[in-house]
Amino acid sequence: MKPGHRKPPAAQVKAEDAVRLNRYLSMCGLASRRKADEMITSGLVTVNGTIMTTLGTTVRPGRDRVFVNGKEVAHVDAPIYLVLNKPKDTITTSHDERGRPTVMELIHARKRVYPVGRLDRDTTGVLLFTNDGTFANAMMHPRTGIPKAYLVTCDKPVEREHLAQLRTGIRLDKKMTAPAEVFAVPGGRGKEVGITIREGWNRQVRRMFESLGYDVRKLDRVAYGPVTKEGLPRGSTRALTHQEIRKLKQLAGIEKD
Ligand code: URA
């Protein structure tokens, strides 16, 4: 499959696809996989009426009937996690009163998904979408501090002392930004700067540079935690991989498995 061509989200499980019983129980929100293994080995789980104590047993979601402790486990559709390589001139909203193009017009998912945070109209790059509210809230929670990497193109070369200030913190709205990783991009004639921040204040990167007297000509988010837009054309989406989802959840402290 060519980069940019949408494929089904990695976590999507079709009814006929068999999954390991412990994964199924964790997908249904019942327990971590480790806890599910304990339930299985202790004989609490039946599949189509038979007690299953063998780890590695597989089930077909939507077809096999799974009971834990005598209670049927409902099959829930696996959540969707996507990344869009956002183009310029698109608004991060579901509907624009003025009829301008929105990011939602670029998303074609089997269920309604929502952006995780927002990017300004002129900002390009990595924007996540999901229908998993717990995940979205965790990503955006101020304490989580997922590293977000940007490539900034300024109107003029950024002075060395300003790079140092960006690194240590900039006063915005009477608050200091947290320490950031900042570097002048080799070959960028001083105008191109890489910056990684862990907060997500409104228009934060633009305001950090503007407060030092620079005009941001281009702003591209190149990474959101482990997720990059490498190989993903502008305007295209792809499903996050299992590893990316797991890593993001670990960073947010919601994956204990
Ligand atoms: N910082 C900004 O200034 N704009 C964005 O879109 C994202 C981060």
Residues whose N, C-alpha, C, O or C-beta is under 5 A from the ligand:
A	BS01	URA	R118 L119 D120 T123 R203 Q204 V205 R206 R207
